[in-house]
Amino acid sequence: MAIQTPSTTTAAVAKANGSSSSPGAPTKVVGNAPLDASKLVVTLAKTLKPLPDPESLVFGQTKTDHMLTVHYNPKTGWQTPEIRPYANLELDPMSSCFQYCPNVFEGMKAYIGPDGEPRLFRPERNMERMAQSAARVALPPFDTSALLELIKQLVRVEKRWIPTQPGYSLYIRPTIIGTRDALGVSASDSALIYAVVTPAGPYFKGESRAISLLAVSETVRAWPGGTGGYKLGLNYAPGFAPQREALQKGYDQILWLLGDKITEVGAMNVFVIVKRDDGDLDAFTPPLDGTILPGLTRASVLQLLQAHTSPSHTFNLPNTPSSLKIHTTERVLTMSEIVAWSEQGKLLEVFGVGTAVVVCPVGKIGYEGKDMTLPRHEGGLGPVAKAVSDAIISIQTGRQEFEGWSVPV
């Protein structure tokens, strides 16, 4: 495939965005220029890589043909966005991203809908969170609508990489990093936004399985007043050593505690399903108190459960009787409560939720030297976990409509 020239592609993108820019007109950046998707330049790879066998995919390891990049200069603002062949980045060794970690990322997915066209799942929420996270580490602001349009353009260019098999998708990783090329403990006045994509299969091969958790309070993932509520790279590295220790003890993931208080499961938000005395169910999840990442899947699970249980009954969870009421509550959860509910036979399900896995069931929790075994379910997922998982996947792929969550690219 031939490389498109900047002039040809800029004109095409400008036309698609309703711009009257003349073909081949040079991009002029005056003052603090905003991020402008209409100035996108696309340079296509001369040779395309062969598509891998979907069964061979390992999450995050397959590199596609192209990537998106756009630089921020403190004197002139956001530069010309580019979609270009996938390549290494060139950064100064003193760049802020290496020294002080002003690094922000998001996790998104593209799916092929019934019409054969790509779709994104609630992408505006990802852009909002990315802007909030960037502001928390004092990175330059950007137009979230413009970035979303650039990501859509990248997905269009890489459409052939989106697997069509059920449970597969194209994972999208937009990132913004500080690139100030000098030492000194201060905010980075330069930045780089880039986005890469990678085809991804189901989190678990074959049927879902319930994972085991080691409850940990000696080390914490986040703390009040810290950065746990933002999607920053610096939040993840401190968890690697405790996670390795959990694996060595035979557990899959960590259940992060703050004292007795439950916060997250690994890098996922957590839900607990409890049987009520009246026969209804309670769905508990920790509140967004600054230590909890405001997950997109978390918000979606809450909304779907509320829609199912609302008096108007605006949505019916798959294979779930409309008469079953599932009451959602965002409140502090403690391990003491989990132990008590388990002993009383009221603890029905515990599961984590996140972009990569959607819904991940929990089958065992190691706590204070003892293992607590949760109810077992065929296929790993309990009734509520499976219902919300099936609903979200159906909406993501455009097979079912709900609140405009599935956005055609």
WOSUL-V654735 format. One record per backbone hydrogen bond with DSSP energy under -1.0 kcal/mol. NH is the residue of the N-H (numbers start at 1). CO is the residue of the C=O. Records with the same first field share a line. If there is no record, write none. Layout:
# WOSUL-V654735
NH=CO  CO
This chain:
# WOSUL-V654735
9=5
10=6
11=7
12=8
13=9
14=10
15=11
16=12
17=13
18=15
19=14
25=22
33=31  76
39=36
40=37
41=81
43=83
56=53
57=54
61=58
67=84
68=195
69=82
70=193
72=191
73=77
77=73
78=33
79=71
82=69
83=41
84=67
86=65
95=92
96=180
97=178
98=95
99=95
100=96
101=96
103=101
104=176
105=231
106=174
108=172
110=170
111=119
113=117
116=113
119=111
120=407
122=405
125=122
127=123
128=124
129=125
130=126
131=127
132=128
133=129
134=130
135=131
136=132
137=133
138=135
139=134
147=143
148=144
149=145
150=146
151=147
152=148
153=149
154=150
155=151
156=152
157=153
158=154
159=156
161=158
162=159
168=165
169=200
170=110
171=198
172=108
173=196
175=194
176=104
177=192
178=102
179=190
182=180
186=184
191=72
192=177
193=70
194=175
195=68
196=173
198=171
200=169
211=361
213=364
214=253
215=366
216=255
226=223
229=290
230=227
232=230
233=103
235=232
236=233
237=233
239=236
240=237
243=239
244=240
245=241
246=242
247=243
248=244
249=245
250=247
251=246
252=212
253=212
255=214
256=264
257=216
258=261
261=258
262=333
263=256
265=268
266=254
268=265
269=353
271=351
272=284
273=349
274=282
275=346
276=280
279=276
281=325
282=274
283=327
284=272
285=329
289=287
295=293
299=295
300=296
301=297
302=298
303=299
304=300
305=301
306=302
307=303
308=304
309=305
310=306
313=310
315=307
320=317
324=321
327=281
329=283
331=285
335=260
338=334
339=335
340=336
341=337
342=338
343=339
344=340
345=342
346=341
347=341
348=273
349=273
351=271
352=360
353=269
354=358
358=354
359=357
360=352
362=350
363=211
364=211
365=372
366=213
367=370
370=367
372=365
374=363
380=377
386=382
387=383
388=384
389=385
390=386
391=387
392=388
393=389
394=390
395=391
396=392
397=393
398=395
399=394
400=394
405=402
407=120
409=118
